[in-house]
Amino acid sequence: MSLQEAHRQFAWPTPEQILEPSGAGPNVFAKLAKDKLGKTIELLHDGSGVKVGILAANPENDATESPIAVVCEFNRSVSEKTLFYF
């Protein structure tokens, strides 16, 4: 399921607010997730092109609150090995 579909079906924030939250706090978490997880996933044989972000209760909030989830969007099907790597 794409981030756009999750936005429509589950009323998640927009894909932009998941990948690049506008609030200072959520933005820090999104950058950390990209740096730590995204770069590692990119090294896997089928992980190239992954987009990593966070699902925050309020992506526009400047407060630093723990994210609800780390979200990965792949541009193609990936193996179970890649999905269970973490």
N, C-alpha and C positions, 0 to 999 in steps of 0.2 A: 504494500500500500504506500502510495506517495504521501509526502507531507501535505500536498494540496488536498488529497482525498481525506486525510485525517482531519484537516481543517474543516472541510465541508461536513463530514459524517459525525465527528465527535465534538465540534465546536472548539477545536484546539486553536491556539494562536496561528497566525499566518505563517507560511514557511519562512518568510523573512524574519519574523519575530522569534522563531525557533533557532534559526541559524545565526542571526545577528540581532539579539535582543537590544532594544534601545535603552533600557534601564542600565545604570552603571553596575549594579550588583549582578543581575543575570548575565550581563555581557562578560563579566570577569569569569563566571563559571563556564560560559560557552567557549571562551578562548582557551581555558584550561582543558576542557574536554577535547577540543580540536588538537591542541598541542600534544596531549598525552595519549589519547585514544586514536584520533584521526591519523596521526603520523604513523602509529604502529599498524593500524589496519591497512594503510596504504602499502605497507611492505609485504603484506600477504599476497599470495599469487592471484587471488580474485578480488582483492580489496581496493584496487585503484579506483579513483573517482568517488570515493565515499564522501558524503556530506555529514558532518557531525554538528549537533547543536544540543540544546536543552529544552525541556518542557518546564516552564516556570509558571507558577500560579499567576503572576503578574509580570510579564516581560518588560513592562515600562517602568517598573518600580526601581528606585535607586538603592533600596535596602538590599543587603546581602543575605538572602534567605536560601536555604538549600533547595536545589531544583527537585521537581517531582520525578524527572527521569532524564537520562541521557538518551538522545535520539540519533539513530544512524539511518541515512537514506542511501541506498546503493542504486547505481544506474543500470544494474543488470542483476540477474540471479546470482547468488553466491552459495558456496558449499556450506554444509552443516558445520564442517570443521572451522570455517571462518566465523560463523555465527556463534559457535560455542567456545571460541578461542579465549574469550574473556570470561 
